Each structure stands twice: as structure tokens, then as C-alpha cells.
Amino acid sequence: MSGAKAKADLFLELLRPLRGPLEVYCRRMLRDRSQVEDAIQSAVADAFAKFDRYAKGTNFKAWIFRFVTFEVFNRNTKHEPVVLGEIPADLPAEESWELVLNGDTFDTMLDDPDVVLEHFDDVVVDALERLAPMERAALLLRAIGEFSYKEIHELLSIPVGSVIGYLSRARKRLRIRLADYATQHGLFRTPHPNRRASGETGMCEEGGSVS
């Protein structure tokens, strides 16, 4: 077997199980979803051309995701980013959920979560698109790629502290968006203000706390 053939076979062997996650990641990251296939092909071609630099036995998943990530970043620079306003300092994500999860509705969601979750697909996609680029990248690398903080730090070339900060802000924005949507569309009931004041917010009727 020639060296070139062995190189191609190894590359394809490592790439094959990652095609699905890479496509999902690319689809959620790109502003123009019509470019998904072209972006993946371009990133994979670039990675293959530089495959001699890959150290066999190291983290190929992080290596190939890096090529796709920066291909996406380059393509997204042609589009104006959607900028969110600041998250209200007095409404952290946890409190936002407490405002909509009272005992009755929380129990209903546990009994039949699909009734609520089936409404969220488009809302989640919209919320993802409104995240800042690095927030979205960190969140999707964590959720789709299942990378550790250290791996995301290496993949994006940013400090670990920045990774944690981007993830925290991204999760907060998503939680607030989903909570707002649920309240506006009647999927949950907002507890009576007196109940919040009495400290019962987020408590199930049986007295258990919502975690």
C-alpha cells in the first residue's frame, strides 16, 4: 500500500464517524445554511491537505472540528451578526425559570415533557442564531462535540476562563428565551406575585424543590 493511499484511508477512517456531528454543528453555526455542504467539503479538504501535521493517536475530533469552526467563522463574516441586548442583571436564568415553573405546570411537564418541548425547536434555533459567534461556538462545541472546557480552549485558541464565560452567557440567553416563550404562549403559568414573595416559587405541591 502506497503512503498516499494509507494516508487517505486513515483520514477517512477517522472522519467517517464524525460526519454527522460535523454537519449538525456546521448547520447550527452557519448564517447561510445553503453553504453547509460546501463549508464542510472546504474544511475537510483543507484538513486533508494538512493531515501530515496531525499526530497519529491524538484527538482527531478536536483537530477536524477546528478546521470546520474557522471555515464557518470565515463564511459568517459576510453576514451582519445579530446582536442581543444585555441580559438584565436582575433576571438571571435560574430566576427566569422559577417565574414559570409552579407546582402544577412542573408536574405536568414531568408527566408529558413532549407537550412542552415540541414547541421549542424553532425557538432554540432562533435563540442560537442570536448568540454572539464565540458564545454559539462554545455552546455547540460543548453540546454537539462533547468537548471539555480545555479542549474548547485549545480549539478556539481562547483562555479557559473565556470558554466558561461564553458558555454561561449562552446558556443564560437560551434559558431566558425559552422561559419567555413558554410564558407568552401559555405553556406555563406565571405564579402569583404573592407566592413568589412567600418563597414558594419553584416548589412542587408536595413540597419538593425544583432542581
C-alpha positions, 0 to 999 in steps of 0.5 A: 500500500502506497503512503498516499493511499494509507494516508487517505484511508486513515483520514477517512477512517477517522472522519467517517464517524464524525460526519454527522456531528460535523454537519449538525454543528456546521448547520447550527453555526452557519448564517447561510445554511445553503453553504453547509455542504460546501463549508464542510467539503472546504474544511475537510479538504483543507484538513486533508491537505494538512493531515501530515501535521496531525499526530497519529493517536491524538484527538482527531475530533478536536483537530477536524472540528477546528478546521470546520469552526474557522471555515464557518467563522470565515463564511459568517463574516459576510453576514451582519451578526445579530446582536442581543441586548444585555441580559438584565442583571436582575433576571438571571436564568435560574430566576427566569425559570422559577417565574414559570415553573409552579407546582402544577405546570412542573408536574405536568411537564414531568408527566408529558415533557413532549407537550412542552418541548415540541414547541421549542425547536424553532425557538432554540434555533432562533435563540442560537442564531442570536448568540454572539459567534464565540458564545454559539461556538462554545455552546455547540462545541460543548453540546454537539462535540462533547468537548471539555472546557480545555479542549474548547480552549485549545480549539478556539485558541481562547483562555479557559476562563473565556470558554466558561464565560461564553458558555454561561452567557449562552446558556443564560440567553437560551434559558431566558428565551425559552422561559419567555416563550413558554410564558407568552404562549401559555405553556406555563403559568406565571405564579402569583406575585404573592407566592413568589414573595412567600418563597414558594416559587419553584416548589412542587405541591408536595413540597419538593424543590425544583432542581 
